[in-house]
Amino acid sequence: MELSGKDRQPTALGQGLNRILQALAARQEAVIILLIVVVGAFFYSRNTAMLDGATVRSILRTMAFPGLISMGMVQLMIAGEIDLSTGAVMSLAAVFAAKLIRDVGLSVPESVLCAMGVSLLVGLANGLLTVKVGIPAVITTIGMSFIARGISYSFTNGLPIYPLPPEVAIIGSWKPLGISFTFFLMLGVMVVVELLLNRTRWGAMLFATGGNKLAAQVCGINTDRVKIICFMATSLLAGMAGMLTMSQLPMTPGDPIIGKNLELDILAGVIVGGVSFYGGRGSAIGSFLGVAFIQLVRSGVVIARFSSYLQVPVVGVLLVLAAVVDVLRHRRSEA
């Protein structure tokens, strides 16, 4: 029996809704936003302080540093590499700048520029050892992490470098709308990186390098140069995060423990945000949302009155789950 137009209408409507849901599910950003809403609602049900203005500002301030570095990491991982030395570079930059200010007598701007230069050199070393020598990026950057952190401790004997002039804390005191200046800086960098990835030749070279290196080389792309630039950009942003962290810690500005274990949050954030371990896929907006989700979970565990010791294992579980999804997605794309 033939269905009337009225009978077919619900079916057409259902198909349309199904297509919309499939399109949303295909976008990692939409999935993460849904997770943020669901998880945030769960923590709010445990403690209504979860949505207090002070709590939200604290989450935004905390996510600003890994979020800033993730804007370099997303480009590096799209190109098919990874950097696990970012937390140590944060520490090295902060300690080096503080040492120059207090013991050498350089001005704050001069010291910051020197620290940024050191961060770039670390990124250059990571890139050359990985791309030119052929050492896997995981080994190179873990080794560089030990080196950078060790230098930080040797500079300070394990103690913060203090006192420093009040000019160091000027940027840290900027709080537009009651939120850390670093958060707004991170948003600006995110917009720039998203435009670079989607609207410029640089973005095309990144995706080509990570998606199919040999094909990219045939097209005339210098894949080695692309990767080295990404390593340097990631280290530069890590050094910048170290400077900004130092400016917000007036009592312990040159502390060697700055950025300790931050690599886990950055890596978890970008993977949850849809960046692939295999390269060739990712977005700045997705990485931003992924880092936001990780910081929401970290803060929510404490505010919801769970044990604070659960923060690290929960982030580890999220990282493993995101990696499993990435592997399954990669296998399906190759099938």
C-alpha positions as a Markdown table, in Angstrom:
| # | Residue | x | y | z |
|---|---|---|---|---|
| 1 | Met | 0.0 | 0.0 | 0.0 |
| 2 | Glu | 1.4 | 3.4 | -1.0 |
| 3 | Leu | 2.0 | 5.9 | 1.8 |
| 4 | Ser | 0.5 | 9.3 | 1.6 |
| 5 | Gly | 2.6 | 12.4 | 1.7 |
| 6 | Lys | 1.4 | 13.0 | 5.2 |
| 7 | Asp | 2.6 | 9.5 | 6.2 |
| 8 | Arg | 6.0 | 10.0 | 4.6 |
| 9 | Gln | 6.6 | 13.4 | 6.4 |
| 10 | Pro | 7.7 | 11.9 | 9.7 |
| 11 | Thr | 10.1 | 9.6 | 7.9 |
| 12 | Ala | 11.6 | 12.5 | 6.0 |
| 13 | Leu | 11.9 | 14.5 | 9.1 |
| 14 | Gly | 13.6 | 11.6 | 10.9 |
| 15 | Gln | 16.1 | 11.2 | 8.1 |
| 16 | Gly | 16.9 | 14.9 | 8.2 |
| 17 | Leu | 17.5 | 14.8 | 11.9 |
| 18 | Asn | 19.6 | 11.7 | 11.5 |
| 19 | Arg | 21.8 | 13.5 | 8.9 |
| 20 | Ile | 22.2 | 16.5 | 11.2 |
| 21 | Leu | 23.2 | 14.2 | 14.1 |
| 22 | Gln | 25.7 | 12.4 | 11.9 |
| 23 | Ala | 27.2 | 15.7 | 10.8 |
| 24 | Leu | 27.5 | 16.8 | 14.3 |
| 25 | Ala | 29.1 | 13.5 | 15.4 |
| 26 | Ala | 31.6 | 13.8 | 12.6 |
| 27 | Arg | 32.8 | 17.1 | 14.1 |
| 28 | Gln | 35.1 | 16.5 | 17.0 |
| 29 | Glu | 34.3 | 20.0 | 18.3 |
| 30 | Ala | 30.6 | 19.2 | 18.7 |
| 31 | Val | 31.3 | 16.0 | 20.6 |
| 32 | Ile | 33.6 | 17.8 | 23.0 |
| 33 | Ile | 31.1 | 20.6 | 23.6 |
| 34 | Leu | 28.5 | 17.9 | 24.4 |
| 35 | Leu | 31.0 | 16.3 | 26.8 |
| 36 | Ile | 31.7 | 19.6 | 28.5 |
| 37 | Val | 28.0 | 20.2 | 29.1 |
| 38 | Val | 27.3 | 16.7 | 30.4 |
| 39 | Val | 30.4 | 16.5 | 32.6 |
| 40 | Gly | 29.9 | 20.0 | 33.9 |
| 41 | Ala | 26.3 | 19.2 | 34.7 |
| 42 | Phe | 27.4 | 16.1 | 36.6 |
| 43 | Phe | 29.9 | 18.1 | 38.7 |
| 44 | Tyr | 27.3 | 20.8 | 39.3 |
| 45 | Ser | 24.9 | 18.2 | 40.6 |
| 46 | Arg | 27.5 | 17.2 | 43.1 |
| 47 | Asn | 28.4 | 20.8 | 44.1 |
| 48 | Thr | 26.7 | 24.0 | 42.8 |
| 49 | Ala | 29.9 | 25.9 | 43.3 |
| 50 | Met | 31.0 | 24.4 | 40.0 |
| 51 | Leu | 29.4 | 27.2 | 38.1 |
| 52 | Asp | 30.4 | 30.0 | 40.5 |
| 53 | Gly | 32.2 | 33.0 | 38.9 |
| 54 | Ala | 35.3 | 32.3 | 40.9 |
| 55 | Thr | 35.4 | 28.7 | 39.8 |
| 56 | Val | 34.9 | 29.5 | 36.1 |
| 57 | Arg | 37.6 | 32.2 | 36.2 |
| 58 | Ser | 40.0 | 29.7 | 37.9 |
| 59 | Ile | 39.4 | 27.1 | 35.2 |
| 60 | Leu | 40.0 | 29.7 | 32.4 |
| 61 | Arg | 43.2 | 30.9 | 34.1 |
| 62 | Thr | 44.5 | 27.4 | 34.6 |
| 63 | Met | 43.8 | 26.3 | 31.1 |
| 64 | Ala | 45.4 | 29.4 | 29.6 |
| 65 | Phe | 49.0 | 28.0 | 29.8 |
| 66 | Pro | 48.4 | 24.5 | 28.4 |
| 67 | Gly | 46.0 | 26.0 | 25.9 |
| 68 | Leu | 48.7 | 28.5 | 24.7 |
| 69 | Ile | 51.3 | 25.7 | 24.2 |
| 70 | Ser | 48.7 | 23.5 | 22.5 |
| 71 | Met | 48.5 | 26.0 | 19.7 |
| 72 | Gly | 52.0 | 25.0 | 18.8 |
| 73 | Met | 51.5 | 21.3 | 19.6 |
| 74 | Val | 48.5 | 21.0 | 17.2 |
| 75 | Gln | 50.6 | 22.2 | 14.3 |
| 76 | Leu | 53.4 | 19.9 | 15.2 |
| 77 | Met | 51.2 | 16.9 | 15.6 |
| 78 | Ile | 49.3 | 17.6 | 12.3 |
| 79 | Ala | 52.8 | 17.5 | 10.7 |
| 80 | Gly | 53.3 | 14.1 | 12.3 |
| 81 | Glu | 55.6 | 14.8 | 15.2 |
| 82 | Ile | 55.2 | 15.3 | 19.0 |
| 83 | Asp | 57.0 | 17.4 | 21.7 |
| 84 | Leu | 57.1 | 16.1 | 25.3 |
| 85 | Ser | 59.6 | 18.8 | 26.6 |
| 86 | Thr | 57.2 | 21.7 | 26.7 |
| 87 | Gly | 56.8 | 21.8 | 30.5 |
| 88 | Ala | 60.6 | 21.7 | 31.0 |
| 89 | Val | 61.0 | 24.5 | 28.5 |
| 90 | Met | 58.5 | 26.6 | 30.5 |
| 91 | Ser | 60.7 | 26.1 | 33.6 |
| 92 | Leu | 64.0 | 26.8 | 31.7 |
| 93 | Ala | 62.7 | 30.0 | 30.2 |
| 94 | Ala | 61.4 | 31.3 | 33.5 |
| 95 | Val | 64.5 | 30.4 | 35.5 |
| 96 | Phe | 66.8 | 31.7 | 32.8 |
| 97 | Ala | 65.0 | 35.1 | 32.6 |
| 98 | Ala | 65.0 | 35.4 | 36.4 |
| 99 | Lys | 68.7 | 34.6 | 36.6 |
| 100 | Leu | 69.5 | 37.3 | 34.1 |
| 101 | Ile | 67.4 | 39.8 | 35.9 |
| 102 | Arg | 68.7 | 39.2 | 39.4 |
| 103 | Asp | 72.3 | 38.1 | 39.0 |
| 104 | Val | 73.4 | 39.6 | 35.6 |
| 105 | Gly | 71.5 | 42.8 | 35.9 |
| 106 | Leu | 69.7 | 42.8 | 32.5 |
| 107 | Ser | 66.4 | 44.6 | 32.2 |
| 108 | Val | 63.2 | 42.7 | 32.2 |
| 109 | Pro | 62.6 | 43.1 | 28.4 |
| 110 | Glu | 66.2 | 42.1 | 27.6 |
| 111 | Ser | 65.9 | 39.0 | 29.8 |
| 112 | Val | 62.6 | 38.0 | 28.3 |
| 113 | Leu | 64.0 | 38.2 | 24.8 |
| 114 | Cys | 67.0 | 36.1 | 25.8 |
| 115 | Ala | 64.7 | 33.5 | 27.4 |
| 116 | Met | 62.7 | 33.4 | 24.2 |
| 117 | Gly | 65.9 | 32.9 | 22.3 |
| 118 | Val | 66.8 | 29.9 | 24.5 |
| 119 | Ser | 63.3 | 28.4 | 23.9 |
| 120 | Leu | 63.8 | 28.7 | 20.2 |
| 121 | Leu | 67.2 | 27.0 | 20.4 |
| 122 | Val | 65.6 | 24.1 | 22.3 |
| 123 | Gly | 63.0 | 23.8 | 19.6 |
| 124 | Leu | 65.6 | 23.9 | 16.9 |
| 125 | Ala | 67.6 | 21.2 | 18.7 |
| 126 | Asn | 64.5 | 19.0 | 18.9 |
| 127 | Gly | 63.8 | 19.5 | 15.3 |
| 128 | Leu | 67.3 | 18.8 | 14.0 |
| 129 | Leu | 67.7 | 15.7 | 16.1 |
| 130 | Thr | 64.4 | 14.4 | 15.1 |
| 131 | Val | 64.3 | 15.4 | 11.4 |
| 132 | Lys | 67.9 | 15.4 | 10.4 |
| 133 | Val | 69.5 | 12.8 | 12.7 |
| 134 | Gly | 66.4 | 10.5 | 12.7 |
| 135 | Ile | 65.9 | 10.1 | 16.4 |
| 136 | Pro | 62.2 | 9.5 | 17.2 |
| 137 | Ala | 60.5 | 12.6 | 18.5 |
| 138 | Val | 59.4 | 10.9 | 21.7 |
| 139 | Ile | 63.0 | 10.0 | 22.6 |
| 140 | Thr | 64.4 | 13.4 | 21.5 |
| 141 | Thr | 61.9 | 15.5 | 23.4 |
| 142 | Ile | 61.9 | 13.3 | 26.6 |
| 143 | Gly | 65.7 | 13.6 | 26.6 |
| 144 | Met | 65.5 | 17.3 | 26.1 |
| 145 | Ser | 63.0 | 17.6 | 28.9 |
| 146 | Phe | 65.5 | 16.0 | 31.3 |
| 147 | Ile | 68.2 | 18.3 | 30.1 |
| 148 | Ala | 66.1 | 21.5 | 30.3 |
| 149 | Arg | 64.7 | 20.6 | 33.7 |
| 150 | Gly | 68.2 | 19.6 | 35.0 |
| 151 | Ile | 69.6 | 23.0 | 33.9 |
| 152 | Ser | 66.8 | 24.8 | 35.7 |
| 153 | Tyr | 67.6 | 23.0 | 38.9 |
| 154 | Ser | 71.3 | 23.6 | 38.5 |
| 155 | Phe | 70.7 | 27.3 | 38.0 |
| 156 | Thr | 68.7 | 27.5 | 41.2 |
| 157 | Asn | 69.9 | 24.7 | 43.4 |
| 158 | Gly | 66.3 | 23.7 | 43.5 |
| 159 | Leu | 65.1 | 27.0 | 45.0 |
| 160 | Pro | 63.1 | 29.8 | 43.5 |
| 161 | Ile | 65.0 | 32.9 | 42.3 |
| 162 | Tyr | 63.8 | 35.7 | 44.3 |
| 163 | Pro | 63.4 | 38.7 | 44.7 |
| 164 | Leu | 62.8 | 40.2 | 41.3 |
| 165 | Pro | 61.8 | 43.8 | 40.4 |
| 166 | Pro | 58.0 | 44.6 | 40.4 |
| 167 | Glu | 58.0 | 45.1 | 36.7 |
| 168 | Val | 58.1 | 41.3 | 36.3 |
| 169 | Ala | 54.5 | 41.1 | 37.6 |
| 170 | Ile | 53.0 | 43.9 | 35.4 |
| 171 | Ile | 51.5 | 41.5 | 32.8 |
| 172 | Gly | 50.4 | 39.1 | 35.4 |
| 173 | Ser | 48.4 | 41.8 | 37.1 |
| 174 | Trp | 46.4 | 42.5 | 33.9 |
| 175 | Lys | 43.0 | 40.9 | 34.4 |
| 176 | Pro | 40.5 | 42.1 | 31.7 |
| 177 | Leu | 36.9 | 41.2 | 32.9 |
| 178 | Gly | 38.5 | 39.6 | 35.9 |
| 179 | Ile | 40.1 | 36.9 | 33.8 |
| 180 | Ser | 43.8 | 36.3 | 33.3 |
| 181 | Phe | 45.4 | 38.2 | 30.4 |
| 182 | Thr | 47.0 | 34.9 | 29.3 |
| 183 | Phe | 43.6 | 33.5 | 28.5 |
| 184 | Phe | 42.8 | 36.3 | 26.1 |
| 185 | Leu | 46.3 | 36.0 | 24.6 |
| 186 | Met | 45.6 | 32.2 | 24.1 |
| 187 | Leu | 42.3 | 33.0 | 22.4 |
| 188 | Gly | 44.1 | 35.4 | 20.0 |
| 189 | Val | 46.7 | 32.8 | 19.2 |
| 190 | Met | 44.0 | 30.2 | 18.7 |
| 191 | Val | 42.2 | 32.4 | 16.1 |
| 192 | Val | 45.5 | 33.0 | 14.2 |
| 193 | Val | 46.4 | 29.3 | 14.2 |
| 194 | Glu | 42.9 | 28.3 | 13.0 |
| 195 | Leu | 43.2 | 30.8 | 10.2 |
| 196 | Leu | 46.7 | 29.5 | 9.3 |
| 197 | Leu | 45.5 | 25.9 | 9.2 |
| 198 | Asn | 42.4 | 26.5 | 7.1 |
| 199 | Arg | 43.1 | 29.6 | 5.0 |
| 200 | Thr | 46.8 | 29.7 | 4.1 |
| 201 | Arg | 49.5 | 27.7 | 2.2 |
| 202 | Trp | 51.2 | 27.0 | 5.5 |
| 203 | Gly | 48.2 | 25.0 | 6.7 |
| 204 | Ala | 48.1 | 23.1 | 3.5 |
| 205 | Met | 51.8 | 22.2 | 3.8 |
| 206 | Leu | 51.2 | 21.0 | 7.4 |
| 207 | Phe | 48.3 | 18.7 | 6.5 |
| 208 | Ala | 50.2 | 17.4 | 3.5 |
| 209 | Thr | 53.3 | 16.7 | 5.5 |
| 210 | Gly | 51.5 | 14.8 | 8.2 |
| 211 | Gly | 49.0 | 13.1 | 5.8 |
| 212 | Asn | 51.5 | 11.8 | 3.2 |
| 213 | Lys | 55.1 | 12.9 | 3.5 |
| 214 | Leu | 56.3 | 11.4 | 0.2 |
| 215 | Ala | 53.4 | 13.0 | -1.7 |
| 216 | Ala | 54.1 | 16.3 | -0.1 |
| 217 | Gln | 57.8 | 16.1 | -1.1 |
| 218 | Val | 56.8 | 15.3 | -4.7 |
| 219 | Cys | 54.7 | 18.5 | -4.6 |
| 220 | Gly | 57.7 | 20.5 | -3.7 |
| 221 | Ile | 57.1 | 20.9 | 0.0 |
| 222 | Asn | 60.2 | 20.9 | 2.2 |
| 223 | Thr | 58.8 | 18.6 | 4.9 |
| 224 | Asp | 61.9 | 18.8 | 7.0 |
| 225 | Arg | 61.7 | 22.6 | 7.2 |
| 226 | Val | 58.0 | 22.4 | 8.1 |
| 227 | Lys | 58.6 | 20.1 | 11.0 |
| 228 | Ile | 61.6 | 22.1 | 12.3 |
| 229 | Ile | 59.5 | 25.3 | 12.3 |
| 230 | Cys | 56.7 | 23.5 | 14.1 |
| 231 | Phe | 59.2 | 22.3 | 16.8 |
| 232 | Met | 60.5 | 25.8 | 17.2 |
| 233 | Ala | 57.0 | 27.4 | 17.4 |
| 234 | Thr | 56.0 | 24.9 | 20.1 |
| 235 | Ser | 59.0 | 25.6 | 22.2 |
| 236 | Leu | 58.6 | 29.4 | 21.7 |
| 237 | Leu | 55.0 | 29.2 | 23.0 |
| 238 | Ala | 56.2 | 27.1 | 25.9 |
| 239 | Gly | 58.8 | 29.7 | 26.7 |
| 240 | Met | 56.2 | 32.4 | 26.5 |
| 241 | Ala | 54.0 | 30.4 | 28.8 |
| 242 | Gly | 56.9 | 30.2 | 31.2 |
| 243 | Met | 57.3 | 34.0 | 31.1 |
| 244 | Leu | 53.6 | 34.5 | 31.7 |
| 245 | Thr | 53.6 | 32.0 | 34.6 |
| 246 | Met | 56.5 | 33.8 | 36.2 |
| 247 | Ser | 54.6 | 37.1 | 36.0 |
| 248 | Gln | 51.7 | 35.6 | 37.9 |
| 249 | Leu | 53.8 | 34.1 | 40.7 |
| 250 | Pro | 55.2 | 37.2 | 42.4 |
| 251 | Met | 56.4 | 35.3 | 45.4 |
| 252 | Thr | 58.2 | 32.5 | 43.5 |
| 253 | Pro | 58.8 | 33.9 | 39.9 |
| 254 | Gly | 61.9 | 31.9 | 39.0 |
| 255 | Asp | 60.8 | 28.5 | 40.2 |
| 256 | Pro | 62.3 | 25.4 | 38.6 |
| 257 | Ile | 59.1 | 23.4 | 39.2 |
| 258 | Ile | 57.1 | 25.6 | 36.8 |
| 259 | Gly | 55.3 | 23.5 | 34.1 |
| 260 | Lys | 56.0 | 20.2 | 35.9 |
| 261 | Asn | 53.9 | 17.4 | 34.3 |
| 262 | Leu | 52.1 | 19.9 | 32.1 |
| 263 | Glu | 52.9 | 17.8 | 29.1 |
| 264 | Leu | 50.2 | 15.3 | 30.1 |
| 265 | Asp | 47.5 | 18.0 | 30.1 |
| 266 | Ile | 48.7 | 19.4 | 26.8 |
| 267 | Leu | 48.9 | 16.0 | 25.1 |
| 268 | Ala | 45.5 | 14.8 | 26.5 |
| 269 | Gly | 43.9 | 18.1 | 25.5 |
| 270 | Val | 45.0 | 18.0 | 21.8 |
| 271 | Ile | 44.2 | 14.3 | 21.4 |
| 272 | Val | 40.8 | 14.7 | 23.0 |
| 273 | Gly | 40.4 | 17.7 | 20.7 |
| 274 | Gly | 40.7 | 15.5 | 17.6 |
| 275 | Val | 44.4 | 15.8 | 16.7 |
| 276 | Ser | 45.7 | 12.5 | 15.4 |
| 277 | Phe | 48.8 | 10.7 | 16.5 |
| 278 | Tyr | 49.3 | 9.7 | 12.9 |
| 279 | Gly | 49.4 | 13.3 | 11.6 |
| 280 | Gly | 47.3 | 15.0 | 9.0 |
| 281 | Arg | 44.3 | 15.8 | 11.1 |
| 282 | Gly | 43.4 | 18.4 | 13.8 |
| 283 | Ser | 42.2 | 21.9 | 14.5 |
| 284 | Ala | 43.0 | 24.8 | 16.8 |
| 285 | Ile | 39.4 | 25.1 | 18.0 |
| 286 | Gly | 39.3 | 21.4 | 18.8 |
| 287 | Ser | 42.5 | 21.6 | 20.7 |
| 288 | Phe | 41.2 | 24.6 | 22.7 |
| 289 | Leu | 38.1 | 22.7 | 23.6 |
| 290 | Gly | 40.0 | 19.6 | 24.5 |
| 291 | Val | 42.3 | 21.5 | 26.9 |
| 292 | Ala | 39.2 | 23.2 | 28.3 |
| 293 | Phe | 37.6 | 19.8 | 28.9 |
| 294 | Ile | 40.7 | 18.4 | 30.6 |
| 295 | Gln | 40.9 | 21.4 | 33.0 |
| 296 | Leu | 37.1 | 21.1 | 33.7 |
| 297 | Val | 37.6 | 17.5 | 34.7 |
| 298 | Arg | 40.6 | 18.4 | 36.9 |
| 299 | Ser | 38.8 | 21.2 | 38.7 |
| 300 | Gly | 35.5 | 19.3 | 38.8 |
| 301 | Val | 37.1 | 16.3 | 40.6 |
| 302 | Val | 38.1 | 18.5 | 43.5 |
| 303 | Ile | 35.0 | 20.7 | 43.6 |
| 304 | Ala | 32.7 | 17.7 | 43.4 |
| 305 | Arg | 34.4 | 16.4 | 46.6 |
| 306 | Phe | 36.2 | 13.5 | 45.1 |
| 307 | Ser | 39.8 | 12.8 | 46.1 |
| 308 | Ser | 42.2 | 15.3 | 44.6 |
| 309 | Tyr | 44.6 | 12.4 | 43.9 |
| 310 | Leu | 42.1 | 11.2 | 41.2 |
| 311 | Gln | 43.0 | 14.1 | 38.9 |
| 312 | Val | 46.1 | 12.6 | 37.3 |
| 313 | Pro | 44.6 | 9.1 | 36.8 |
| 314 | Val | 41.4 | 10.5 | 35.4 |
| 315 | Val | 43.4 | 12.6 | 32.9 |
| 316 | Gly | 45.4 | 9.5 | 32.0 |
| 317 | Val | 42.2 | 7.5 | 31.4 |
| 318 | Leu | 40.9 | 10.3 | 29.1 |
| 319 | Leu | 44.2 | 10.3 | 27.2 |
| 320 | Val | 44.1 | 6.5 | 26.7 |
| 321 | Leu | 40.4 | 6.6 | 25.6 |
| 322 | Ala | 41.1 | 9.4 | 23.1 |
| 323 | Ala | 44.1 | 7.5 | 21.8 |
| 324 | Val | 41.9 | 4.3 | 21.3 |
| 325 | Val | 39.3 | 6.4 | 19.4 |
| 326 | Asp | 42.2 | 7.8 | 17.2 |
| 327 | Val | 43.6 | 4.4 | 16.4 |
| 328 | Leu | 40.2 | 3.0 | 15.5 |
| 329 | Arg | 39.4 | 6.0 | 13.3 |
| 330 | His | 42.8 | 5.6 | 11.6 |
| 331 | Arg | 42.2 | 1.9 | 10.9 |
| 332 | Arg | 38.8 | 2.7 | 9.5 |
| 333 | Ser | 40.2 | 5.3 | 7.2 |
| 334 | Glu | 42.8 | 2.9 | 5.9 |
| 335 | Ala | 40.3 | 0.1 | 5.3 |
